[in-house]
Amino acid sequence: MHRRTALKQLAALAALATPASGAVFAQAANTYVTLDPAQPTDDPARIEVIKFFHYGCPHCSDLAPFAHRWAAEQPADVHFRQIPAVWNNPQLSGLARLYFAAETTGDIDKLHTAIFTAVQQERRPLHSEGAVREWIKGKVADEKRLMDAYKSFGVNSMIQRGDQLARAMRVNSVPTLVVDGRFLTSSSMAGGHPEAMRLVGQLVDRIRRERAAA
């Protein structure tokens, strides 16, 4: 499904993932693409893996347990990050705000799966402040702290930075995985969720070997 169609469906908060763009050059039987130019990462000393997603995407919720299990098994030289896609859409921006607020307060591990469920199954409009304020009652230890973060300049900056990264890395589908600012893949490209994470592991190993040989 094309991104434009997916964004129209966000009124129901049930958009599906869109196909990867052909704007970059296909590699390895189309299982991944190489970004040209490669993008800088937050910590050049580590191998960065970014998962782009949004809470209205069923494929993102399906990938999540595979990605998180993979991330938990990685050594210290791998930095796994999640960035919610925004695509200049107010509802996606609101969902991204909730993600970054929960990440800031340390509540994201507790809330991440619950947000997917609330958005996709319960159809809760968690892109709005009022809905978030009502929904988090009893779910976090300090509701005020989370809502303060939700409205903070820091979270505004995280949303903007995430959107800038998605644009620079030519991400116009979710879920998308970017390895070290160089390689982009997805479950649809790799042939499934386990296959995508296996491919990410292979790309991480490749980068690790290249660094060791340099």
Buried (B, 14 or more C-beta within 10 A) or exposed (E): EEBEEBBEEBEEBBBBBBEBBEEBEEEBEEBBBEBEEEBEBEEEEBBBBBBBBBBBBBBBBBBBEBBBEBBEEBEEEBBBBBBBBBBEBEBBBBBBBBBBBBBBBEBBEEBBEBBBEBBBEEEBBBBBBEBBBEBBEEBBEEBEBBBBBBEBEEBEEBBEEBBEBBEBBBBBBBBBBBBBBBBBBBBBBBEEBBBBBBBBBBBBEBBBEEEEEE
